[in-house]
Amino acid sequence: MKKKVLINFLQIAVVFGGLYFYLKNKQKKSTDNGQQKKNEKPKTRYFINDDLDEVFQLAKINDPFFLAKFKKIYPEFCNKVISLCPDILNSELIFCAYIKLNFSTKEIAKYTFVTQKAVQVRKSRLRKKFNIPSEEDLYIWFKKL
């Protein structure tokens, strides 16, 4: 009886030990990939300070505090957007922030859990809302604000 209990205990320990090492290895790989991807970011993004880095991280995880932190770093941008369109929704302001931070359509879709088509539709709606001509680059227009 004691042998069976001991064998069962060892089997459970081996399973949990294997699971522990598998998860730890997976976490290490995702951290390494994240570090590698962070180093491969487009050259247009420079992290000026820790606050800006934090804003990028909050945007990537679609954190509810993203907009508040963004407003803290770019208060003049938010005020200009609101003055141009007083009835703008918070969700639209968040979308404008993603564009201001130069996230691509693919990145915005990934971080906000929507399709790329949905992001393109939102961009076209923003163009209409702010009367941005189709020949003008949306990203440049928001950078100029």
Sequence and secondary structure as in RCSB ss.txt:
>XXXX:A:sequence
MKKKVLINFLQIAVVFGGLYFYLKNKQKKSTDNGQQKKNEKPKTRYFINDDLDEVFQLAKINDPFFLAKFKKIYP
EFCNKVISLCPDILNSELIFCAYIKLNFSTKEIAKYTFVTQKAVQVRKSRLRKKFNIPSEEDLYIWFKKL
>XXXX:A:secstr
 HHHHHHHHHHHHHHHHHHHHHHHHHHHHHHHHHHHHHHTS TT    SHHHHHHHHHHHTT TTHHHHHHHH H
HHHHHHHHH TT  HHHHHHHHHHHTT  HHHHHHHHT  HHHHHHHHHHHHHHHT  TTS HHHHHHH 
